[in-house]
Amino acid sequence: MESEKSKLGEKENLKKELLSGLKLLRSYSDTSPKEVRHSRRFKVRKSFWQSLLVDLSDLKGLDFLGEEQKNKILEFEKFVELSVLPAPLVTKEQIDAVNTLLDNLIGSLS
């Protein structure tokens, strides 16, 4: 009985951690920096997209989401790997797509 409570507590903590990470990614700037900056807080940076893929992979491996949302994550991962990461520049449409996904996931986990 105590072990089950402990597992539930760990799972809830992990959910909070993932939710916090998604909210942080959502807060990154949608704009391009006007000059070279050492801040990572821009969605146009490749590191943003790589961090997103790590969080999505973690999230999809857990029981927090339904199959439909997991399938959307799989589709989005392919989109990022095929069209965002290889491209020299990130487009407004790509940023809009990630914002929609993040809003959806944050709403589901909140």
A tleap script that builds the chain and sets N, CA, C and O, in Angstrom:
source leaprc.protein.ff14SB
mol = sequence {
  NMET GLU SER GLU LYS SER LYS LEU GLY GLU
  LYS GLU ASN LEU LYS LYS GLU LEU LEU SER
  GLY LEU LYS LEU LEU ARG SER TYR SER ASP
  THR SER PRO LYS GLU VAL ARG HIE SER ARG
  ARG PHE LYS VAL ARG LYS SER PHE TRP GLN
  SER LEU LEU VAL ASP LEU SER ASP LEU LYS
  GLY LEU ASP PHE LEU GLY GLU GLU GLN LYS
  ASN LYS ILE LEU GLU PHE GLU LYS PHE VAL
  GLU LEU SER VAL LEU PRO ALA PRO LEU VAL
  THR LYS GLU GLN ILE ASP ALA VAL ASN THR
  LEU LEU ASP ASN LEU ILE GLY SER LEU CSER
}
set mol.1.N position { 0.828 -1.186 0.000 }
set mol.1.CA position { 0.000 0.000 0.000 }
set mol.1.C position { 0.877 1.256 0.000 }
set mol.1.O position { 0.640 2.192 -0.765 }
set mol.2.N position { 1.883 1.262 0.863 }
set mol.2.CA position { 2.785 2.412 0.933 }
set mol.2.C position { 3.570 2.564 -0.364 }
set mol.2.O position { 3.847 3.678 -0.809 }
set mol.3.N position { 3.923 1.435 -0.960 }
set mol.3.CA position { 4.662 1.450 -2.219 }
set mol.3.C position { 3.831 2.081 -3.335 }
set mol.3.O position { 4.362 2.831 -4.154 }
set mol.4.N position { 2.532 1.783 -3.373 }
set mol.4.CA position { 1.644 2.358 -4.386 }
set mol.4.C position { 1.533 3.865 -4.204 }
set mol.4.O position { 1.541 4.604 -5.189 }
set mol.5.N position { 1.430 4.331 -2.973 }
set mol.5.CA position { 1.379 5.770 -2.704 }
set mol.5.C position { 2.667 6.441 -3.147 }
set mol.5.O position { 2.647 7.542 -3.696 }
set mol.6.N position { 3.773 5.777 -2.909 }
set mol.6.CA position { 5.066 6.319 -3.301 }
set mol.6.C position { 5.169 6.433 -4.813 }
set mol.6.O position { 5.657 7.438 -5.331 }
set mol.7.N position { 4.706 5.397 -5.531 }
set mol.7.CA position { 4.722 5.427 -6.997 }
set mol.7.C position { 3.811 6.513 -7.538 }
set mol.7.O position { 4.164 7.201 -8.496 }
set mol.8.N position { 2.651 6.671 -6.937 }
set mol.8.CA position { 1.725 7.730 -7.367 }
set mol.8.C position { 2.328 9.103 -7.125 }
set mol.8.O position { 2.182 10.009 -7.946 }
set mol.9.N position { 3.003 9.252 -5.999 }
set mol.9.CA position { 3.662 10.524 -5.697 }
set mol.9.C position { 4.773 10.831 -6.687 }
set mol.9.O position { 4.913 11.966 -7.142 }
set mol.10.N position { 5.559 9.817 -7.020 }
set mol.10.CA position { 6.628 9.997 -8.006 }
set mol.10.C position { 6.055 10.362 -9.374 }
set mol.10.O position { 6.579 11.232 -10.068 }
set mol.11.N position { 4.980 9.688 -9.747 }
set mol.11.CA position { 4.343 9.945 -11.041 }
set mol.11.C position { 3.792 11.370 -11.091 }
set mol.11.O position { 3.925 12.058 -12.103 }
set mol.12.N position { 3.184 11.798 -10.011 }
set mol.12.CA position { 2.639 13.158 -9.952 }
set mol.12.C position { 3.756 14.199 -10.005 }
set mol.12.O position { 3.611 15.237 -10.650 }
set mol.13.N position { 4.865 13.922 -9.330 }
set mol.13.CA position { 6.015 14.832 -9.386 }
set mol.13.C position { 6.592 14.908 -10.791 }
set mol.13.O position { 6.973 15.984 -11.251 }
set mol.14.N position { 6.657 13.779 -11.469 }
set mol.14.CA position { 7.156 13.755 -12.841 }
set mol.14.C position { 6.228 14.543 -13.764 }
set mol.14.O position { 6.688 15.270 -14.645 }
set mol.15.N position { 4.950 14.396 -13.562 }
set mol.15.CA position { 3.966 15.144 -14.358 }
set mol.15.C position { 4.151 16.648 -14.152 }
set mol.15.O position { 4.133 17.420 -15.111 }
set mol.16.N position { 4.329 17.055 -12.899 }
set mol.16.CA position { 4.552 18.479 -12.601 }
set mol.16.C position { 5.832 18.982 -13.245 }
set mol.16.O position { 5.876 20.098 -13.763 }
set mol.17.N position { 6.873 18.159 -13.213 }
set mol.17.CA position { 8.154 18.532 -13.814 }
set mol.17.C position { 8.022 18.703 -15.328 }
set mol.17.O position { 8.530 19.670 -15.894 }
set mol.18.N position { 7.345 17.771 -15.973 }
set mol.18.CA position { 7.134 17.870 -17.419 }
set mol.18.C position { 6.262 19.075 -17.772 }
set mol.18.O position { 6.536 19.779 -18.744 }
set mol.19.N position { 5.232 19.308 -16.997 }
set mol.19.CA position { 4.362 20.462 -17.220 }
set mol.19.C position { 5.156 21.757 -17.084 }
set mol.19.O position { 4.996 22.677 -17.885 }
set mol.20.N position { 5.999 21.823 -16.083 }
set mol.20.CA position { 6.836 23.002 -15.878 }
set mol.20.C position { 7.774 23.213 -17.072 }
set mol.20.O position { 7.966 24.342 -17.524 }
set mol.21.N position { 8.352 22.129 -17.576 }
set mol.21.CA position { 9.240 22.215 -18.733 }
set mol.21.C position { 8.514 22.687 -19.980 }
set mol.21.O position { 9.049 23.491 -20.744 }
set mol.22.N position { 7.289 22.190 -20.195 }
set mol.22.CA position { 6.500 22.614 -21.356 }
set mol.22.C position { 6.122 24.088 -21.244 }
set mol.22.O position { 6.147 24.817 -22.236 }
set mol.23.N position { 5.776 24.522 -20.041 }
set mol.23.CA position { 5.450 25.939 -19.845 }
set mol.23.C position { 6.662 26.825 -20.103 }
set mol.23.O position { 6.537 27.908 -20.675 }
set mol.24.N position { 7.825 26.365 -19.682 }
set mol.24.CA position { 9.040 27.124 -19.934 }
set mol.24.C position { 9.291 27.244 -21.443 }
set mol.24.O position { 9.578 28.331 -21.944 }
set mol.25.N position { 9.182 26.133 -22.155 }
set mol.25.CA position { 9.373 26.177 -23.607 }
set mol.25.C position { 8.352 27.092 -24.273 }
set mol.25.O position { 8.680 27.817 -25.211 }
set mol.26.N position { 7.118 27.056 -23.788 }
set mol.26.CA position { 6.068 27.911 -24.366 }
set mol.26.C position { 6.398 29.383 -24.152 }
set mol.26.O position { 6.014 30.225 -24.964 }
set mol.27.N position { 7.100 29.704 -23.078 }
set mol.27.CA position { 7.412 31.100 -22.763 }
set mol.27.C position { 8.555 31.663 -23.608 }
set mol.27.O position { 8.785 32.872 -23.592 }
set mol.28.N position { 9.263 30.828 -24.333 }
set mol.28.CA position { 10.351 31.312 -25.183 }
set mol.28.C position { 9.794 32.287 -26.215 }
set mol.28.O position { 8.637 32.179 -26.621 }
set mol.29.N position { 10.612 33.224 -26.627 }
set mol.29.CA position { 10.206 34.257 -27.568 }
set mol.29.C position { 9.923 33.670 -28.948 }
set mol.29.O position { 10.651 32.801 -29.428 }
set mol.30.N position { 8.846 34.161 -29.582 }
set mol.30.CA position { 8.488 33.755 -30.942 }
set mol.30.C position { 9.278 34.525 -31.991 }
set mol.30.O position { 9.216 34.192 -33.175 }
set mol.31.N position { 10.010 35.537 -31.581 }
set mol.31.CA position { 10.715 36.398 -32.527 }
set mol.31.C position { 12.171 35.962 -32.674 }
set mol.31.O position { 12.687 35.159 -31.896 }
set mol.32.N position { 12.803 36.512 -33.687 }
set mol.32.CA position { 14.230 36.282 -33.883 }
set mol.32.C position { 14.994 37.384 -33.170 }
set mol.32.O position { 14.573 38.541 -33.180 }
set mol.33.N position { 16.109 37.036 -32.554 }
set mol.33.CA position { 16.908 38.103 -31.941 }
set mol.33.C position { 17.478 39.021 -33.024 }
set mol.33.O position { 17.871 38.557 -34.094 }
set mol.34.N position { 17.520 40.303 -32.745 }
set mol.34.CA position { 18.030 41.268 -33.716 }
set mol.34.C position { 19.549 41.213 -33.826 }
set mol.34.O position { 20.119 41.653 -34.824 }
set mol.35.N position { 20.187 40.687 -32.829 }
set mol.35.CA position { 21.643 40.537 -32.837 }
set mol.35.C position { 21.974 39.200 -32.205 }
set mol.35.O position { 21.125 38.588 -31.556 }
set mol.36.N position { 23.185 38.751 -32.388 }
set mol.36.CA position { 23.590 37.476 -31.808 }
set mol.36.C position { 23.530 37.593 -30.285 }
set mol.36.O position { 24.107 38.501 -29.687 }
set mol.37.N position { 22.832 36.669 -29.695 }
set mol.37.CA position { 22.705 36.647 -28.236 }
set mol.37.C position { 23.070 35.262 -27.737 }
set mol.37.O position { 23.027 34.275 -28.471 }
set mol.38.N position { 23.418 35.228 -26.504 }
set mol.38.CA position { 23.762 33.939 -25.911 }
set mol.38.C position { 22.586 33.348 -25.139 }
set mol.38.O position { 22.717 32.327 -24.464 }
set mol.39.N position { 21.451 34.001 -25.250 }
set mol.39.CA position { 20.250 33.486 -24.610 }
set mol.39.C position { 19.688 32.330 -25.430 }
set mol.39.O position { 19.749 32.333 -26.660 }
set mol.40.N position { 19.154 31.367 -24.745 }
set mol.40.CA position { 18.521 30.230 -25.424 }
set mol.40.C position { 17.014 30.392 -25.463 }
set mol.40.O position { 16.311 29.445 -25.815 }
set mol.41.N position { 16.509 31.529 -25.123 }
set mol.41.CA position { 15.065 31.728 -24.958 }
set mol.41.C position { 14.361 32.171 -26.237 }
set mol.41.O position { 13.456 33.005 -26.192 }
set mol.42.N position { 14.770 31.620 -27.370 }
set mol.42.CA position { 14.146 31.945 -28.646 }
set mol.42.C position { 13.748 30.654 -29.351 }
set mol.42.O position { 14.534 29.708 -29.414 }
set mol.43.N position { 12.534 30.616 -29.878 }
set mol.43.CA position { 12.053 29.417 -30.564 }
set mol.43.C position { 12.729 29.219 -31.916 }
set mol.43.O position { 12.611 28.149 -32.513 }
set mol.44.N position { 13.422 30.217 -32.397 }
set mol.44.CA position { 14.122 30.063 -33.674 }
set mol.44.C position { 15.430 29.300 -33.524 }
set mol.44.O position { 16.041 28.932 -34.528 }
set mol.45.N position { 15.868 29.057 -32.315 }
set mol.45.CA position { 17.126 28.337 -32.092 }
set mol.45.C position { 16.897 26.825 -32.157 }
set mol.45.O position { 15.881 26.312 -31.690 }
set mol.46.N position { 17.844 26.147 -32.733 }
set mol.46.CA position { 17.755 24.681 -32.855 }
set mol.46.C position { 17.695 24.016 -31.486 }
set mol.46.O position { 17.056 22.976 -31.329 }
set mol.47.N position { 18.356 24.610 -30.494 }
set mol.47.CA position { 18.357 24.012 -29.159 }
set mol.47.C position { 16.945 23.975 -28.560 }
set mol.47.O position { 16.623 23.071 -27.789 }
set mol.48.N position { 16.106 24.954 -28.912 }
set mol.48.CA position { 14.707 24.931 -28.458 }
set mol.48.C position { 14.027 23.666 -28.960 }
set mol.48.O position { 13.384 22.950 -28.193 }
set mol.49.N position { 14.174 23.398 -30.249 }
set mol.49.CA position { 13.497 22.258 -30.877 }
set mol.49.C position { 14.046 20.938 -30.352 }
set mol.49.O position { 13.292 19.979 -30.191 }
set mol.50.N position { 15.336 20.874 -30.086 }
set mol.50.CA position { 15.918 19.658 -29.535 }
set mol.50.C position { 15.417 19.408 -28.111 }
set mol.50.O position { 15.128 18.268 -27.747 }
set mol.51.N position { 15.315 20.463 -27.311 }
set mol.51.CA position { 14.758 20.332 -25.956 }
set mol.51.C position { 13.307 19.884 -26.014 }
set mol.51.O position { 12.868 19.047 -25.225 }
set mol.52.N position { 12.576 20.449 -26.952 }
set mol.52.CA position { 11.176 20.066 -27.133 }
set mol.52.C position { 11.058 18.584 -27.457 }
set mol.52.O position { 10.212 17.892 -26.890 }
set mol.53.N position { 11.897 18.089 -28.363 }
set mol.53.CA position { 11.834 16.672 -28.730 }
set mol.53.C position { 12.123 15.772 -27.539 }
set mol.53.O position { 11.506 14.716 -27.399 }
set mol.54.N position { 13.045 16.171 -26.685 }
set mol.54.CA position { 13.343 15.373 -25.486 }
set mol.54.C position { 12.127 15.330 -24.568 }
set mol.54.O position { 11.754 14.262 -24.082 }
set mol.55.N position { 11.509 16.483 -24.329 }
set mol.55.CA position { 10.327 16.529 -23.458 }
set mol.55.C position { 9.168 15.733 -24.053 }
set mol.55.O position { 8.463 15.032 -23.328 }
set mol.56.N position { 8.967 15.836 -25.359 }
set mol.56.CA position { 7.886 15.091 -26.006 }
set mol.56.C position { 8.123 13.589 -25.912 }
set mol.56.O position { 7.186 12.819 -25.695 }
set mol.57.N position { 9.358 13.180 -26.074 }
set mol.57.CA position { 9.686 11.762 -25.957 }
set mol.57.C position { 9.393 11.253 -24.545 }
set mol.57.O position { 8.812 10.182 -24.371 }
set mol.58.N position { 9.797 12.025 -23.550 }
set mol.58.CA position { 9.513 11.649 -22.154 }
set mol.58.C position { 8.006 11.569 -21.918 }
set mol.58.O position { 7.512 10.624 -21.302 }
set mol.59.N position { 7.303 12.549 -22.404 }
set mol.59.CA position { 5.861 12.641 -22.172 }
set mol.59.C position { 5.110 11.493 -22.828 }
set mol.59.O position { 4.192 10.925 -22.237 }
set mol.60.N position { 5.495 11.159 -24.029 }
set mol.60.CA position { 4.773 10.119 -24.762 }
set mol.60.C position { 4.999 8.740 -24.151 }
set mol.60.O position { 4.184 7.838 -24.347 }
set mol.61.N position { 6.088 8.565 -23.417 }
set mol.61.CA position { 6.360 7.282 -22.786 }
set mol.61.C position { 5.617 7.069 -21.480 }
set mol.61.O position { 5.730 6.005 -20.871 }
set mol.62.N position { 4.863 8.059 -21.042 }
set mol.62.CA position { 4.140 7.971 -19.771 }
set mol.62.C position { 2.636 7.877 -20.011 }
set mol.62.O position { 2.173 8.024 -21.142 }
set mol.63.N position { 1.889 7.637 -18.963 }
set mol.63.CA position { 0.441 7.435 -19.088 }
set mol.63.C position { -0.372 8.699 -18.843 }
set mol.63.O position { -1.510 8.618 -18.381 }
set mol.64.N position { 0.194 9.869 -19.145 }
set mol.64.CA position { -0.514 11.114 -18.876 }
set mol.64.C position { -1.431 11.526 -20.016 }
set mol.64.O position { -2.330 12.344 -19.819 }
set mol.65.N position { -1.219 10.972 -21.205 }
set mol.65.CA position { -1.956 11.402 -22.383 }
set mol.65.C position { -2.687 10.233 -23.023 }
set mol.65.O position { -2.311 9.072 -22.855 }
set mol.66.N position { -3.735 10.564 -23.758 }
set mol.66.CA position { -4.465 9.548 -24.504 }
set mol.66.C position { -3.762 9.216 -25.811 }
set mol.66.O position { -2.784 9.862 -26.187 }
set mol.67.N position { -4.267 8.211 -26.491 }
set mol.67.CA position { -3.658 7.761 -27.750 }
set mol.67.C position { -3.684 8.849 -28.819 }
set mol.67.O position { -2.730 8.986 -29.584 }
set mol.68.N position { -4.752 9.613 -28.877 }
set mol.68.CA position { -4.850 10.670 -29.891 }
set mol.68.C position { -3.733 11.703 -29.701 }
set mol.68.O position { -3.098 12.125 -30.668 }
set mol.69.N position { -3.506 12.097 -28.473 }
set mol.69.CA position { -2.447 13.070 -28.204 }
set mol.69.C position { -1.063 12.471 -28.459 }
set mol.69.O position { -0.174 13.155 -28.967 }
set mol.70.N position { -0.883 11.214 -28.113 }
set mol.70.CA position { 0.398 10.562 -28.391 }
set mol.70.C position { 0.654 10.505 -29.891 }
set mol.70.O position { 1.785 10.691 -30.339 }
set mol.71.N position { -0.406 10.244 -30.677 }
set mol.71.CA position { -0.260 10.225 -32.132 }
set mol.71.C position { 0.079 11.615 -32.671 }
set mol.71.O position { 0.870 11.741 -33.606 }
set mol.72.N position { -0.510 12.650 -32.091 }
set mol.72.CA position { -0.181 14.019 -32.504 }
set mol.72.C position { 1.279 14.326 -32.210 }
set mol.72.O position { 1.952 14.989 -32.999 }
set mol.73.N position { 1.765 13.840 -31.075 }
set mol.73.CA position { 3.174 14.034 -30.733 }
set mol.73.C position { 4.068 13.330 -31.750 }
set mol.73.O position { 5.063 13.896 -32.201 }
set mol.74.N position { 3.713 12.091 -32.112 }
set mol.74.CA position { 4.498 11.352 -33.107 }
set mol.74.C position { 4.545 12.107 -34.429 }
set mol.74.O position { 5.609 12.229 -35.037 }
set mol.75.N position { 3.404 12.611 -34.876 }
set mol.75.CA position { 3.343 13.383 -36.115 }
set mol.75.C position { 4.199 14.647 -36.000 }
set mol.75.O position { 4.913 15.010 -36.934 }
set mol.76.N position { 4.118 15.304 -34.859 }
set mol.76.CA position { 4.875 16.537 -34.671 }
set mol.76.C position { 6.373 16.259 -34.639 }
set mol.76.O position { 7.160 17.033 -35.183 }
set mol.77.N position { 6.764 15.173 -34.013 }
set mol.77.CA position { 8.188 14.810 -33.986 }
set mol.77.C position { 8.725 14.616 -35.405 }
set mol.77.O position { 9.825 15.066 -35.726 }
set mol.78.N position { 7.940 13.944 -36.250 }
set mol.78.CA position { 8.353 13.757 -37.644 }
set mol.78.C position { 8.455 15.106 -38.356 }
set mol.78.O position { 9.403 15.351 -39.103 }
set mol.79.N position { 7.473 15.978 -38.119 }
set mol.79.CA position { 7.476 17.316 -38.706 }
set mol.79.C position { 8.755 18.065 -38.321 }
set mol.79.O position { 9.401 18.671 -39.176 }
set mol.80.N position { 9.115 18.025 -37.055 }
set mol.80.CA position { 10.315 18.727 -36.585 }
set mol.80.C position { 11.570 18.124 -37.225 }
set mol.80.O position { 12.432 18.850 -37.720 }
set mol.81.N position { 11.663 16.809 -37.210 }
set mol.81.CA position { 12.858 16.152 -37.734 }
set mol.81.C position { 13.014 16.334 -39.244 }
set mol.81.O position { 14.135 16.402 -39.746 }
set mol.82.N position { 11.887 16.413 -39.973 }
set mol.82.CA position { 11.961 16.509 -41.433 }
set mol.82.C position { 11.959 17.934 -41.960 }
set mol.82.O position { 12.554 18.205 -43.003 }
set mol.83.N position { 11.301 18.849 -41.259 }
set mol.83.CA position { 11.177 20.191 -41.834 }
set mol.83.C position { 11.792 21.313 -41.004 }
set mol.83.O position { 12.176 22.342 -41.561 }
set mol.84.N position { 11.894 21.143 -39.702 }
set mol.84.CA position { 12.422 22.229 -38.873 }
set mol.84.C position { 13.936 22.108 -38.700 }
set mol.84.O position { 14.673 23.042 -39.017 }
set mol.85.N position { 14.392 20.986 -38.210 }
set mol.85.CA position { 15.819 20.842 -37.906 }
set mol.85.C position { 16.721 20.968 -39.141 }
set mol.85.O position { 17.784 21.582 -39.046 }
set mol.86.N position { 16.334 20.410 -40.298 }
set mol.86.CA position { 17.219 20.548 -41.453 }
set mol.86.C position { 17.193 21.946 -42.093 }
set mol.86.O position { 18.113 22.298 -42.832 }
set mol.87.N position { 16.174 22.725 -41.824 }
set mol.87.CA position { 16.014 24.028 -42.475 }
set mol.87.C position { 16.972 25.057 -41.883 }
set mol.87.O position { 17.278 25.007 -40.692 }
set mol.88.N position { 17.445 25.985 -42.706 }
set mol.88.CA position { 18.345 27.023 -42.175 }
set mol.88.C position { 17.625 28.032 -41.274 }
set mol.88.O position { 18.233 28.597 -40.365 }
set mol.89.N position { 16.342 28.257 -41.524 }
set mol.89.CA position { 15.571 29.217 -40.726 }
set mol.89.C position { 14.256 28.600 -40.279 }
set mol.89.O position { 13.664 27.789 -40.991 }
set mol.90.N position { 13.811 28.987 -39.106 }
set mol.90.CA position { 12.518 28.555 -38.590 }
set mol.90.C position { 11.470 29.557 -39.071 }
set mol.90.O position { 11.693 30.767 -39.027 }
set mol.91.N position { 10.327 29.048 -39.528 }
set mol.91.CA position { 9.277 29.919 -40.060 }
set mol.91.C position { 8.226 30.239 -39.008 }
set mol.91.O position { 8.135 29.572 -37.978 }
set mol.92.N position { 7.439 31.265 -39.284 }
set mol.92.CA position { 6.327 31.632 -38.406 }
set mol.92.C position { 5.334 30.480 -38.303 }
set mol.92.O position { 4.790 30.228 -37.228 }
set mol.93.N position { 5.094 29.789 -39.393 }
set mol.93.CA position { 4.157 28.662 -39.393 }
set mol.93.C position { 4.636 27.545 -38.471 }
set mol.93.O position { 3.831 26.914 -37.785 }
set mol.94.N position { 5.934 27.304 -38.454 }
set mol.94.CA position { 6.485 26.283 -37.564 }
set mol.94.C position { 6.344 26.708 -36.101 }
set mol.94.O position { 6.034 25.888 -35.237 }
set mol.95.N position { 6.569 27.969 -35.837 }
set mol.95.CA position { 6.404 28.475 -34.469 }
set mol.95.C position { 4.943 28.428 -34.057 }
set mol.95.O position { 4.634 28.078 -32.918 }
set mol.96.N position { 4.038 28.776 -34.965 }
set mol.96.CA position { 2.600 28.688 -34.663 }
set mol.96.C position { 2.201 27.246 -34.354 }
set mol.96.O position { 1.406 26.993 -33.449 }
set mol.97.N position { 2.759 26.306 -35.114 }
set mol.97.CA position { 2.440 24.891 -34.901 }
set mol.97.C position { 2.925 24.416 -33.530 }
set mol.97.O position { 2.210 23.694 -32.835 }
set mol.98.N position { 4.132 24.817 -33.143 }
set mol.98.CA position { 4.637 24.382 -31.839 }
set mol.98.C position { 3.849 25.045 -30.712 }
set mol.98.O position { 3.596 24.411 -29.688 }
set mol.99.N position { 3.462 26.293 -30.880 }
set mol.99.CA position { 2.661 26.959 -29.849 }
set mol.99.C position { 1.323 26.258 -29.660 }
set mol.99.O position { 0.867 26.087 -28.529 }
set mol.100.N position { 0.692 25.851 -30.757 }
set mol.100.CA position { -0.584 25.136 -30.671 }
set mol.100.C position { -0.412 23.815 -29.929 }
set mol.100.O position { -1.210 23.479 -29.054 }
set mol.101.N position { 0.636 23.068 -30.282 }
set mol.101.CA position { 0.884 21.797 -29.606 }
set mol.101.C position { 1.154 22.009 -28.122 }
set mol.101.O position { 0.589 21.307 -27.283 }
set mol.102.N position { 2.008 22.964 -27.793 }
set mol.102.CA position { 2.331 23.220 -26.382 }
set mol.102.C position { 1.095 23.652 -25.605 }
set mol.102.O position { 0.887 23.196 -24.480 }
set mol.103.N position { 0.274 24.520 -26.181 }
set mol.103.CA position { -0.960 24.951 -25.509 }
set mol.103.C position { -1.860 23.754 -25.229 }
set mol.103.O position { -2.438 23.640 -24.148 }
set mol.104.N position { -1.973 22.868 -26.205 }
set mol.104.CA position { -2.811 21.666 -26.064 }
set mol.104.C position { -2.291 20.762 -24.963 }
set mol.104.O position { -3.059 20.300 -24.119 }
set mol.105.N position { -0.997 20.509 -24.967 }
set mol.105.CA position { -0.397 19.613 -23.956 }
set mol.105.C position { -0.466 20.231 -22.556 }
set mol.105.O position { -0.774 19.540 -21.584 }
set mol.106.N position { -0.186 21.507 -22.459 }
set mol.106.CA position { -0.252 22.172 -21.157 }
set mol.106.C position { -1.672 22.115 -20.609 }
set mol.106.O position { -1.877 21.859 -19.423 }
set mol.107.N position { -2.655 22.355 -21.482 }
set mol.107.CA position { -4.055 22.257 -21.058 }
set mol.107.C position { -4.419 20.858 -20.589 }
set mol.107.O position { -5.158 20.702 -19.617 }
set mol.108.N position { -3.915 19.852 -21.261 }
set mol.108.CA position { -4.221 18.468 -20.898 }
set mol.108.C position { -3.573 18.054 -19.578 }
set mol.108.O position { -4.145 17.274 -18.817 }
set mol.109.N position { -2.394 18.573 -19.317 }
set mol.109.CA position { -1.673 18.164 -18.114 }
set mol.109.C position { -2.016 19.018 -16.879 }
set mol.109.O position { -1.714 18.631 -15.750 }
set mol.110.N position { -2.636 20.161 -17.099 }
set mol.110.CA position { -2.957 21.051 -15.978 }
set mol.110.C position { -4.150 20.567 -15.186 }
set mol.110.O position { -4.545 21.207 -14.212 }
savepdb mol mol.pdb
quit
